[in-house]
C-alpha cells in the first residue's frame, strides 16, 4: 500500500511538472504559469521533520495574474510517527497544499500579501483531524540585494484539532555573487490551548546556489526550542529543485 502511494505521488508530480512546462511555453496574456519538482533528504515544516528524517519527493504548480492574484498547489511525501493504535490504512503518506492570495504594491520597494493555504493529508483517517486551513498576511521590503519580510498566519483549528494557532515569522534573504544567496528565518508557533499543544520557536539559516536550466541546490540548518522532541532538534537539510 505504501509503495503504491509513493508511485502515485511520483506520477502526480511528473504530470504536474510536464503540464506546467507546456503551459509556461504556451502562456499568453495576463497569466504566468510555473511548476517545480524537487527532492530533499528531510522534509521540514516549521522546524519539525515530516518524514521521520528521511527523503521526500516534492513538487507543485502555480498560476499568477499580472494584477497580483495567484493560485497554486504543492505536494510532498510524508511519514508521521503515528502511535501503534493508528492502522496503516489510516496513516498519512502524501500532503497536498492548496493556496492562493493577492500581492499589492505600497511602493516600489514595499509590498503586502494576503492569502490562504489549506493542508490535505491523503489516506489519513478522518478521526485524526490532520487537514486544516490558515489565513495569512505579510509585508515585504527590498533594499538592493536585501529582502526582508514579516508574516502572520492564523488557523481556527490547527493540525490534529488542537485549537486555534498563530504563526509569527521574520524572513531575510541576501543575494551574493556567483549565483549564491543567503536565507534566514525565525518564527514563533503559538497555540492557544497549551494542554493540547506546546508553543515553540523555530530557526533556519541556509544558502542557495542557482544552477543552469533553472536548478537550485540548497543547504539549510534548522533548529527549534523543542529540545526534548527528536524530530525538532538541530538538523541539516539538503534540497535540489527544478523549476519549469
Secondary structure, 3 states (H helix, E strand, C coil): CHHHHHHHHHHHHHHHHHHHHHHHHHCCCCEEEEEEEEEECCCEECCEECCCCCCEEEEEEEEEECCCEEEEEEEEECCCCCCCCCCHHHCCCEEEEEEEEEEEEEECCEEEEEEEEEEEEECCCHHHCCCEEEEEEEEEEEECCEEEEEEEEEECCCCCCCCCEEEEEEEEEEECCCCEEEEEEEEEEEECCCCCCCCEEEEEEEEEEEEHHHEEEEEEEEEECCCCCHHHCCEEEEEEEEEC
